[in-house]
Amino acid sequence: MDLKLLVAFFLVAGSPSTQDVLPAGPVDITLGKDVVLKTLLTDLKDFAFVIWNYSDGKEQVNVATLLPTGLTADAAYKGRASIDSKTGNLRLNATTKEDSGDYSISILQPATGTRTGEIKLRVLEPVSNVAIQSDLKEAIEHNSTVVLKCTAKGSFLKFSWVHGTAPVVADDKRISLKEEEQSSSLTIRDVLRSDAAKPYVCSAANKLETEKSSPFNLTVYYGPEKVSLGPTPPPAFVRAGSDFSLTCTAVSSPAATFSWTHDKKPMKATGPVLKLEHIKAEGFDKSKGTYACIAKNAKTLRQVASPEVSFTVMEAISGVSITGPTKTLISGNGTASLNCKATAGAVASRTWLKNGAPLTAGGRLTLSKDMSTLTINPVDKADNGEYTCRLTNPVNSEDAKFKLVVNYGPEPVAITGESEVEVDDAVTLTCAAASVPPANIIWKFNDTVTNVKGPSYVIQQAVYKNTGTYTCEATNAVTGKKTVGTHHMAVKEEGTLEPGLSDGAIAGIVIAILVALAAAIALIFYCRQKVP
């Protein structure tokens, strides 16, 4: 039979019987690769012919025919198609997209008759050019719907999405997915900032390979929200000229811009930090005020005000000084007035102290109603000391000091020293008299003025003629007062004065007496125990 007639016969008539000749399909192969369509036969003998045909669903054409005499391939497959004479396998080299379709085999053997089978071949184009594009460059939280479209080249593609590491699953409410032959669309309604927290990756795959897109970062603008001021709460009073400032923060993307209000009226100041210099520049640095910041997002066009805070800017106290008496004060005769003032700052309270201890009005001390003046009438020697005026307001405290001098004395003279000494003894007599200023002291011996001046009268080696009366005269040049004291001292022959017992000797005697007393008591107790 002519080969063309044989092929035509099978093309028209089809195969008379179907048996297990080919495995279940489909067979997938990458475009350009060689493919072998294998049969289930292992040893093909005594065949009359093996015919492979191709169908694209519209028409059927012969690929190749194997006869005992040799192989014949259709013109479209010459050099690419071959049939294995032992198995009936069809080999196609350098596959093209047009090779995709249904392949059928017909085998005629005298012993088994005609056997046929069909299998599908899919020539897959490699997956490539996987990319994500967004229909919106910038999305607004809660307002925008974003469509991310993933496109790719390749055959029989299936798409999947991940957000960070989590697979994207459609919920048909806010998240939906739509697949087409060469693309997949991810629609996100009422977009949230969490949708932009991690990148999106799209994967396109067929049975042979998988390719991923580059990570795509969604841009979602939101805020401002959680607008707040710090420090919260601020101090009730703020020192003028200090580095105090208010800081405004807000959760916002992009970062919010800030403006400020004072008592609900706009200020010129802008930016996240409101400094005292800004407050001073607008004339609010000496009064109480209520402040708030307003955060605005240039993309969402939303603006939100912070809670209000209130404080008073107060000038610190400075230049504190005390003015006091310039004339000489003498105890018991005169009045002292101390006046305290500051060159700047509001004074909330005044406190007076003497030598660090608080003073209160009473007796000789009086205080003016505003506590600015302390009056002592009459002055006394006890008033000598350092006086402190302490001015205080809510932002600081400042002190001023004044040393008050009240002249007095001299007080009665007190002379200390030996009343009896031996020849050659060293002698020191000391004269003391309380006085402000310190008294001028002179010494007299037996009513005769000596050359000794000052509180000490020293004799290096006593002689008999040093026996007599020593007089100390203390004079205060300011008060004009003078006091006198006398002391009699006798100089005796060496060895005539009994030496006094030392402290150690006295202690030894006391201890010896106590020991003897204890022994006597013990003896008495012992004797009583022996008497029946």
VEXLUMGU-815525 format. One record per residue (C-alpha): x, y, z; residue number from 1. Coordinates in nm, 4 decimals. Example, Ala and Ser with C-alpha at 12.3 -4.5 7.8 and 13.67 -1.06 7.14 Angstrom:
<nodes>
> xx,yy,zz,num
> 1.2300,-0.4500,0.7800,1
> 1.3670,-0.1060,0.7140,2
</nodes>
This chain:
<nodes>
> xx,yy,zz,num
> 0.0000,0.0000,0.0000,1
> 0.1243,0.3522,-0.0750,2
> 0.2456,0.5362,0.2396,3
> 0.0387,0.8460,0.1711,4
> -0.2729,0.6354,0.1266,5
> -0.1929,0.4506,0.4476,6
> -0.1586,0.7712,0.6492,7
> -0.4664,0.9193,0.4887,8
> -0.6600,0.6065,0.5761,9
> -0.5747,0.6388,0.9438,10
> -0.6327,1.0115,0.9484,11
> -0.9825,0.9565,0.8173,12
> -1.0790,0.6290,0.9735,13
> -0.9040,0.6654,1.3064,14
> -0.7866,0.3694,1.5050,15
> -0.9967,0.0572,1.5321,16
> -0.9067,-0.0223,1.8991,17
> -0.7674,0.1648,2.2029,18
> -0.5352,-0.0048,2.4439,19
> -0.2846,0.1106,2.7092,20
> -0.0155,0.2359,2.4798,21
> 0.0576,0.5834,2.6265,22
> 0.0699,0.7096,2.9867,23
> -0.1677,0.9742,3.1152,24
> -0.0619,1.3254,3.0237,25
> 0.0063,1.5963,2.9900,26
> 0.3764,1.6095,2.9166,27
> 0.5341,1.9508,2.9913,28
> 0.8551,2.0741,2.8359,29
> 1.0322,2.4088,2.8348,30
> 1.0330,2.5940,2.5042,31
> 1.3386,2.5026,2.2947,32
> 1.4129,2.1826,2.4843,33
> 1.4012,1.8310,2.3365,34
> 1.1102,1.6091,2.4407,35
> 1.0376,1.2367,2.4210,36
> 0.6778,1.1180,2.4182,37
> 0.7197,0.7754,2.5703,38
> 0.4965,0.4745,2.5162,39
> 0.4243,0.1981,2.7665,40
> 0.5830,-0.0552,2.5337,41
> 0.9231,-0.2074,2.6061,42
> 0.9824,-0.4372,2.3062,43
> 0.8137,-0.3561,1.9811,44
> 0.8334,-0.6555,1.7358,45
> 0.6888,-0.7471,1.4016,46
> 0.5093,-0.4187,1.3525,47
> 0.3658,-0.3211,1.0181,48
> 0.3848,0.0498,1.0988,49
> 0.3989,0.3067,1.3812,50
> 0.2269,0.6372,1.3053,51
> 0.2407,0.9577,1.5199,52
> -0.0115,1.2309,1.4401,53
> -0.0594,1.5839,1.5834,54
> -0.3841,1.7769,1.6385,55
> -0.4241,2.1399,1.7399,56
> -0.7943,2.0874,1.8006,57
> -0.8894,2.1904,1.4506,58
> -0.7062,1.9581,1.2185,59
> -0.4811,1.6554,1.2408,60
> -0.1491,1.6191,1.0629,61
> 0.1060,1.3415,1.0394,62
> 0.4281,1.3901,1.2326,63
> 0.6202,1.0793,1.1437,64
> 0.5634,0.7168,1.0266,65
> 0.7923,0.4226,1.1006,66
> 0.7815,0.1270,0.8646,67
> 1.0027,-0.1809,0.8760,68
> 1.1829,-0.0236,0.5851,69
> 1.2524,0.3067,0.7662,70
> 1.1249,0.6419,0.8996,71
> 0.9319,0.9029,0.7090,72
> 0.8703,1.2488,0.8727,73
> 0.6343,1.5187,0.7570,74
> 0.8023,1.8136,0.5935,75
> 0.7274,2.0327,0.8997,76
> 0.9066,1.7885,1.1257,77
> 1.1984,1.6748,0.9133,78
> 1.5203,1.6819,1.1084,79
> 1.3286,1.7210,1.4387,80
> 1.1076,1.4103,1.4676,81
> 1.2152,1.0498,1.5128,82
> 1.0508,0.7228,1.6303,83
> 1.2306,0.4589,1.8374,84
> 1.1867,0.1207,1.6647,85
> 1.2022,-0.0737,1.9908,86
> 0.9552,0.1323,2.2007,87
> 0.7667,0.3494,1.9556,88
> 0.8713,0.6624,2.1475,89
> 0.8432,0.9912,1.9535,90
> 1.1297,1.2351,1.9939,91
> 1.0941,1.6016,1.9020,92
> 1.4005,1.8221,1.9055,93
> 1.4048,2.1994,1.9719,94
> 1.0395,2.2312,2.0615,95
> 0.8428,2.5379,1.9565,96
> 0.5213,2.6921,2.0879,97
> 0.3416,2.5415,1.7868,98
> 0.4315,2.1913,1.9100,99
> 0.1798,2.2218,2.1928,100
> -0.1272,2.0046,2.1306,101
> -0.2607,1.6474,2.1226,102
> -0.0448,1.3655,1.9911,103
> -0.1827,1.0224,1.8917,104
> -0.0043,0.6970,1.8110,105
> -0.1239,0.4031,1.5958,106
> 0.0635,0.0713,1.5936,107
> -0.0233,-0.2209,1.3663,108
> 0.1124,-0.5651,1.4545,109
> -0.0093,-0.8903,1.2972,110
> -0.0307,-1.0593,1.6366,111
> -0.2187,-0.7873,1.8255,112
> -0.3847,-0.5861,1.5554,113
> -0.3981,-0.2076,1.5707,114
> -0.3381,-0.0263,1.8995,115
> -0.3757,0.3478,1.9555,116
> -0.3290,0.6089,2.2245,117
> -0.3323,0.9872,2.2844,118
> -0.1304,1.2244,2.4987,119
> -0.1126,1.6027,2.5376,120
> 0.2131,1.7951,2.5020,121
> 0.2484,2.1418,2.6510,122
> 0.5470,2.3459,2.5437,123
> 0.5960,2.5936,2.8206,124
> 0.7493,2.9338,2.7676,125
> 0.9952,3.0130,3.0538,126
> 0.8626,3.2345,3.3323,127
> 1.0177,3.5817,3.3090,128
> 0.9643,3.9533,3.3575,129
> 0.7613,3.9152,3.6767,130
> 0.6807,4.2678,3.7978,131
> 0.4329,4.4547,4.0182,132
> 0.2747,4.7859,3.9339,133
> 0.0305,4.9962,4.1381,134
> -0.2511,5.2047,4.0012,135
> -0.1790,5.4604,4.2764,136
> 0.1611,5.5999,4.3641,137
> 0.0334,5.7300,4.6963,138
> -0.2610,5.5998,4.8981,139
> -0.4498,5.7637,5.1853,140
> -0.5404,5.5430,5.4781,141
> -0.9117,5.4560,5.5031,142
> -0.9851,5.6511,5.1845,143
> -0.8018,5.4825,4.8975,144
> -0.8487,5.1584,4.7054,145
> -0.5232,5.0248,4.5622,146
> -0.4880,4.7734,4.2783,147
> -0.1523,4.5969,4.2520,148
> -0.1099,4.4178,3.9198,149
> 0.1481,4.1455,3.8725,150
> 0.2425,4.0675,3.5119,151
> 0.4731,3.7997,3.3730,152
> 0.5724,3.6203,3.0570,153
> 0.5389,3.2451,3.0283,154
> 0.2971,2.9619,2.9618,155
> 0.0258,2.8175,3.1831,156
> 0.1041,3.0609,3.4632,157
> -0.0311,3.0507,3.8149,158
> 0.0203,3.3488,4.0464,159
> 0.0559,3.3841,4.4233,160
> 0.1193,3.6795,4.6548,161
> 0.2961,3.7239,4.9877,162
> 0.2952,4.0249,5.2192,163
> 0.6211,4.0078,5.4102,164
> 0.6265,3.6349,5.4755,165
> 0.2503,3.5771,5.5021,166
> 0.0526,3.4556,5.2009,167
> -0.2108,3.7005,5.0791,168
> -0.5557,3.5446,5.1126,169
> -0.8628,3.7024,4.9574,170
> -1.1505,3.7733,5.1941,171
> -1.3779,3.9196,4.9241,172
> -1.4371,4.2196,5.1472,173
> -1.1234,4.4268,5.1746,174
> -0.8814,4.1959,4.9912,175
> -0.9609,4.0387,4.6554,176
> -0.7556,3.8565,4.3903,177
> -0.8231,3.8226,4.0188,178
> -0.6152,3.6033,3.7872,179
> -0.5816,3.6283,3.4112,180
> -0.3670,3.4322,3.1697,181
> -0.0631,3.6574,3.2010,182
> -0.1400,3.8604,3.5134,183
> -0.2879,3.8708,3.8623,184
> -0.4520,4.1684,4.0294,185
> -0.4550,4.2275,4.4072,186
> -0.7176,4.4817,4.5142,187
> -0.6959,4.6397,4.8622,188
> -0.9970,4.8465,4.9653,189
> -0.9903,5.1070,5.2445,190
> -0.6139,5.0710,5.2581,191
> -0.4469,5.0648,5.6010,192
> -0.0969,5.1626,5.7147,193
> -0.0382,4.7982,5.8024,194
> -0.0730,4.7220,5.4304,195
> 0.2473,4.9191,5.3784,196
> 0.4354,4.7763,5.6748,197
> 0.6013,4.5036,5.4673,198
> 0.6784,4.4616,5.0978,199
> 0.4629,4.2620,4.8558,200
> 0.6127,3.9896,4.6368,201
> 0.4348,3.8197,4.3490,202
> 0.5321,3.4743,4.2260,203
> 0.4502,3.3422,3.8764,204
> 0.4901,2.9695,3.8200,205
> 0.4184,2.6865,3.5846,206
> 0.4963,2.3182,3.6287,207
> 0.8581,2.3672,3.5354,208
> 0.9739,2.6793,3.7213,209
> 0.8857,2.9701,3.9507,210
> 0.9991,3.3290,3.9322,211
> 0.9431,3.6116,4.1831,212
> 0.8998,3.9830,4.1382,213
> 1.1144,4.2396,4.3103,214
> 0.9686,4.3470,4.6482,215
> 0.7101,4.6195,4.6044,216
> 0.6620,4.8726,4.8827,217
> 0.3203,5.0271,4.9034,218
> 0.3055,5.3923,5.0098,219
> 0.0203,5.4707,5.2484,220
> -0.0126,5.8125,5.4076,221
> -0.1937,5.8491,5.7395,222
> -0.2455,6.0799,6.0353,223
> -0.1841,6.3009,6.2094,224
> -0.3055,6.1305,6.5247,225
> -0.2039,6.0978,6.8888,226
> -0.0975,6.4624,6.8895,227
> 0.0525,6.5442,7.2297,228
> 0.2614,6.8053,7.4107,229
> 0.5509,6.7507,7.6459,230
> 0.6284,6.7920,7.9203,231
> 0.2803,6.7008,8.0419,232
> 0.1809,6.8573,8.2629,233
> 0.4241,7.1492,8.2440,234
> 0.5185,7.3349,8.5634,235
> 0.2640,7.5936,8.6720,236
> 0.5357,7.8599,8.6608,237
> 0.8235,7.8808,8.4152,238
> 1.1318,8.0928,8.4741,239
> 1.1749,8.3637,8.2148,240
> 1.4943,8.3232,8.0147,241
> 1.5305,7.9522,8.0981,242
> 1.5697,7.6760,7.8400,243
> 1.2138,7.5508,7.8965,244
> 1.0272,7.4491,7.5815,245
> 0.7159,7.2641,7.4679,246
> 0.7586,6.9749,7.2246,247
> 0.4764,6.8576,7.0004,248
> 0.4668,6.5023,6.8626,249
> 0.2256,6.3232,6.6320,250
> 0.1933,5.9892,6.4570,251
> 0.1908,6.0817,6.0893,252
> 0.3174,5.9800,5.7464,253
> 0.4637,6.1882,5.6010,254
> 0.5862,6.3745,5.9084,255
> 0.3418,6.6388,6.0232,256
> 0.4094,7.0104,6.0217,257
> 0.3269,7.2058,6.3358,258
> 0.1796,7.5412,6.4272,259
> 0.0930,7.6848,6.7693,260
> -0.1878,7.8702,6.9453,261
> -0.1913,8.0940,7.2536,262
> -0.5279,8.1233,7.4247,263
> -0.6787,7.9635,7.1109,264
> -0.5343,8.2322,6.8827,265
> -0.2710,8.1482,6.6180,266
> 0.0917,8.2273,6.6927,267
> 0.3652,8.3054,6.4414,268
> 0.5840,8.0260,6.5769,269
> 0.6043,7.7018,6.3774,270
> 0.7843,7.3720,6.4140,271
> 0.7693,7.0898,6.6697,272
> 0.9387,7.2912,6.9489,273
> 0.8026,7.6090,7.1061,274
> 1.0784,7.7853,7.3015,275
> 1.0468,8.0663,7.5543,276
> 1.2207,8.2950,7.3075,277
> 0.9265,8.2405,7.0690,278
> 0.6819,8.3183,7.3502,279
> 0.8795,8.6303,7.4433,280
> 0.8949,8.7465,7.0809,281
> 0.5148,8.7485,7.0719,282
> 0.4843,8.9304,7.4053,283
> 0.3536,8.6455,7.6202,284
> 0.6566,8.6120,7.8496,285
> 0.5120,8.7836,8.1568,286
> 0.1672,8.6332,8.1867,287
> -0.0297,8.3147,8.2200,288
> -0.1357,8.1513,7.8954,289
> -0.2903,7.8404,7.7429,290
> -0.0917,7.6744,7.4628,291
> -0.1645,7.4033,7.2071,292
> -0.0039,7.2763,6.8897,293
> -0.1760,7.1856,6.5628,294
> -0.0339,6.8987,6.3549,295
> -0.1062,6.8952,5.9817,296
> -0.0394,6.6301,5.7167,297
> 0.0230,6.7737,5.3706,298
> -0.0847,6.4492,5.1984,299
> -0.3946,6.3499,5.3942,300
> -0.4869,6.7185,5.4409,301
> -0.5930,6.6381,5.7934,302
> -0.5056,6.8542,6.0942,303
> -0.5439,6.7705,6.4624,304
> -0.4890,6.9894,6.7690,305
> -0.3182,6.8707,7.0858,306
> -0.4711,6.9013,7.4325,307
> -0.4108,7.2458,7.5827,308
> -0.1585,7.3147,7.8594,309
> -0.1307,7.6238,8.0796,310
> 0.1582,7.7891,8.2592,311
> 0.2801,8.1306,8.3675,312
> 0.6104,8.2761,8.2540,313
> 0.7612,8.4536,8.5546,314
> 1.0706,8.6681,8.5840,315
> 1.3236,8.5369,8.8331,316
> 1.4178,8.7419,9.1382,317
> 1.7578,8.9082,9.1021,318
> 1.9606,9.1953,9.2421,319
> 1.8651,9.1291,9.6054,320
> 2.0334,9.3604,9.8571,321
> 2.0000,9.4779,10.2182,322
> 2.0541,9.8365,10.3254,323
> 2.1263,9.8929,10.6966,324
> 2.2488,10.1534,10.9421,325
> 2.5629,10.3397,10.8468,326
> 2.6121,10.5078,11.1843,327
> 2.7871,10.3433,11.4779,328
> 2.5505,10.1453,11.6975,329
> 2.6001,10.1192,12.0705,330
> 2.4167,9.8591,12.2757,331
> 2.1157,9.9994,12.4576,332
> 2.1316,10.3258,12.2695,333
> 1.9920,10.3432,11.9154,334
> 1.7782,10.1720,11.6527,335
> 1.8791,9.9541,11.3583,336
> 1.6625,9.9197,11.0456,337
> 1.7410,9.6666,10.7722,338
> 1.5610,9.7030,10.4381,339
> 1.5538,9.4244,10.1763,340
> 1.4705,9.4730,9.8077,341
> 1.5283,9.3223,9.4614,342
> 1.5951,9.4963,9.1325,343
> 1.3923,9.2448,8.9256,344
> 1.1308,8.9745,8.9661,345
> 0.8006,8.9449,9.1473,346
> 0.8471,8.8617,9.5167,347
> 0.5991,8.6148,9.6638,348
> 0.7467,8.5895,10.0128,349
> 1.0250,8.7319,10.2348,350
> 1.2021,8.5556,10.5187,351
> 1.4529,8.6981,10.7667,352
> 1.7216,8.4902,10.9347,353
> 1.9972,8.5619,11.1838,354
> 2.3021,8.3384,11.1707,355
> 2.0924,8.0892,10.9712,356
> 1.7993,8.0752,11.2173,357
> 1.4563,8.2216,11.1220,358
> 1.3503,8.5477,11.2905,359
> 1.0002,8.6405,11.4017,360
> 0.8629,8.9712,11.5188,361
> 0.8399,9.0299,11.8926,362
> 0.9987,9.2226,12.1755,363
> 1.2555,9.4559,12.0292,364
> 1.2096,9.3181,11.6741,365
> 0.9387,9.4481,11.4418,366
> 0.8678,9.3633,11.0751,367
> 0.6904,9.5778,10.8189,368
> 0.3660,9.4466,10.6700,369
> 0.5355,9.3324,10.3506,370
> 0.8311,9.1915,10.5502,371
> 1.0725,9.4140,10.3595,372
> 1.2009,9.6013,10.6684,373
> 1.3338,9.4605,10.9952,374
> 1.3643,9.7084,11.2848,375
> 1.5491,9.6506,11.6138,376
> 1.4803,9.9032,11.8902,377
> 1.6828,9.9413,12.0992,378
> 1.9814,9.7499,11.9760,379
> 2.1582,9.5116,12.2111,380
> 2.4865,9.3289,12.2109,381
> 2.2888,9.0102,12.1381,382
> 2.1923,9.1584,11.7992,383
> 2.5426,9.1202,11.6634,384
> 2.5551,8.8699,11.3753,385
> 2.4844,8.8002,11.0092,386
> 2.1319,8.8782,10.8890,387
> 1.9875,8.7126,10.5772,388
> 1.6939,8.8323,10.3707,389
> 1.5479,8.5539,10.1509,390
> 1.3140,8.6523,9.8675,391
> 1.1143,8.3751,9.7019,392
> 0.8738,8.3270,9.4149,393
> 0.7591,8.0097,9.2337,394
> 1.0625,8.0024,9.0015,395
> 1.3571,8.0885,9.2277,396
> 1.4873,8.2092,9.5621,397
> 1.7599,8.4666,9.6214,398
> 1.9433,8.5722,9.9408,399
> 2.1178,8.8873,10.0551,400
> 2.3309,8.9159,10.3709,401
> 2.4176,9.2011,10.6072,402
> 2.6555,9.1929,10.9030,403
> 2.5197,9.4015,11.1908,404
> 2.7721,9.5351,11.4437,405
> 2.6498,9.6608,11.7828,406
> 2.9260,9.8078,11.9956,407
> 2.9237,9.7316,12.3696,408
> 3.1450,9.6812,12.6725,409
> 3.3821,9.6239,12.8024,410
> 3.2074,9.3817,13.0365,411
> 3.3523,9.3250,13.3890,412
> 3.7149,9.2193,13.3792,413
> 3.8151,8.8639,13.4724,414
> 4.1852,8.7931,13.5580,415
> 4.3105,8.4359,13.5692,416
> 4.6503,8.3182,13.6978,417
> 4.8392,8.1844,14.0053,418
> 4.8003,8.3702,14.3342,419
> 5.1177,8.2122,14.4848,420
> 5.4333,8.1155,14.3010,421
> 5.7909,8.0252,14.3950,422
> 6.1008,8.2106,14.2947,423
> 6.2060,8.1420,13.9350,424
> 5.8618,8.0137,13.8381,425
> 5.7193,8.1303,13.5051,426
> 5.3992,8.3283,13.5486,427
> 5.1204,8.4236,13.3057,428
> 4.8241,8.6388,13.4057,429
> 4.5376,8.6700,13.1593,430
> 4.2828,8.9515,13.1458,431
> 3.9489,8.9064,12.9619,432
> 3.6618,9.1503,12.9107,433
> 3.3867,9.1003,12.6492,434
> 3.3795,9.4039,12.4198,435
> 3.2975,9.5169,12.0659,436
> 3.5256,9.6416,11.9334,437
> 3.7888,9.4502,12.1392,438
> 3.8942,9.6493,12.4442,439
> 4.2328,9.8190,12.4783,440
> 4.4053,9.6626,12.7828,441
> 4.6806,9.8056,13.0007,442
> 4.8348,9.6601,13.3185,443
> 4.9297,9.8277,13.6465,444
> 5.1476,9.6839,13.9204,445
> 5.0804,9.8192,14.2659,446
> 4.8920,10.1093,14.0991,447
> 5.1851,10.1924,13.8746,448
> 5.1304,10.1737,13.4984,449
> 5.3510,9.9156,13.3327,450
> 5.4635,9.8828,12.9728,451
> 5.2554,9.5648,12.9302,452
> 4.9566,9.6008,12.6972,453
> 4.7204,9.3328,12.5815,454
> 4.5400,9.0457,12.7501,455
> 4.8494,8.8625,12.8845,456
> 5.1006,8.9668,13.1549,457
> 5.4020,8.7325,13.1384,458
> 5.6876,8.6965,13.3915,459
> 5.9625,8.4680,13.2713,460
> 6.1224,8.4061,13.6200,461
> 5.9489,8.5303,13.9268,462
> 6.1428,8.7245,14.1910,463
> 6.0343,8.8445,14.5332,464
> 5.9687,9.1955,14.4125,465
> 5.6995,9.0603,14.1768,466
> 5.4821,9.0153,14.4837,467
> 5.1958,9.2658,14.4746,468
> 4.8648,9.3688,14.3173,469
> 4.8173,9.3497,13.9428,470
> 4.5465,9.5652,13.7870,471
> 4.3925,9.5172,13.4386,472
> 4.2177,9.8157,13.2830,473
> 3.9954,9.7448,12.9725,474
> 3.8786,10.0429,12.7693,475
> 3.6393,10.0555,12.4682,476
> 3.7271,10.3508,12.2461,477
> 3.3810,10.3529,12.0853,478
> 3.1581,10.3230,12.3902,479
> 3.3987,10.5238,12.6075,480
> 3.3554,10.2731,12.8889,481
> 3.6289,10.1319,13.1099,482
> 3.6350,9.8391,13.3494,483
> 3.9024,9.7427,13.6010,484
> 4.0002,9.4192,13.7717,485
> 4.2731,9.3318,14.0259,486
> 4.4682,9.0210,14.1161,487
> 4.7150,8.9682,14.4045,488
> 5.0157,8.7389,14.3611,489
> 5.2822,8.6430,14.6173,490
> 5.6332,8.5153,14.5317,491
> 5.7729,8.2761,14.7938,492
> 6.0959,8.0959,14.8589,493
> 6.1652,7.7932,14.6503,494
> 6.0269,7.4728,14.8063,495
> 5.7895,7.6466,15.0448,496
> 5.4761,7.5612,14.8455,497
> 5.3489,7.2095,14.8891,498
> 5.3151,7.0401,14.5546,499
> 4.9669,6.9251,14.4833,500
> 4.8814,6.5617,14.4116,501
> 4.8665,6.4624,14.0502,502
> 4.5533,6.3169,13.9000,503
> 4.7224,5.9735,13.8806,504
> 4.8154,5.9830,14.2484,505
> 4.4617,6.0782,14.3482,506
> 4.3219,5.7958,14.1350,507
> 4.5652,5.5452,14.2962,508
> 4.4593,5.6504,14.6455,509
> 4.0905,5.6123,14.5561,510
> 4.1473,5.2667,14.4126,511
> 4.3458,5.1544,14.7179,512
> 4.0672,5.2730,14.9513,513
> 3.8040,5.0861,14.7478,514
> 4.0088,4.7652,14.7506,515
> 4.0570,4.7848,15.1292,516
> 3.6858,4.8491,15.1793,517
> 3.5943,4.5482,14.9682,518
> 3.8326,4.3239,15.1650,519
> 3.6816,4.4386,15.4968,520
> 3.3288,4.3642,15.3784,521
> 3.4329,4.0206,15.2590,522
> 3.5964,3.9423,15.5968,523
> 3.2849,4.0449,15.7884,524
> 3.0651,3.8293,15.5650,525
> 3.2992,3.5315,15.6116,526
> 3.3022,3.5650,15.9910,527
> 2.9227,3.5753,16.0074,528
> 2.9049,3.2525,15.8113,529
> 3.1341,3.0785,16.0696,530
> 2.9342,3.1846,16.3776,531
> 2.6694,2.9183,16.4630,532
</nodes>
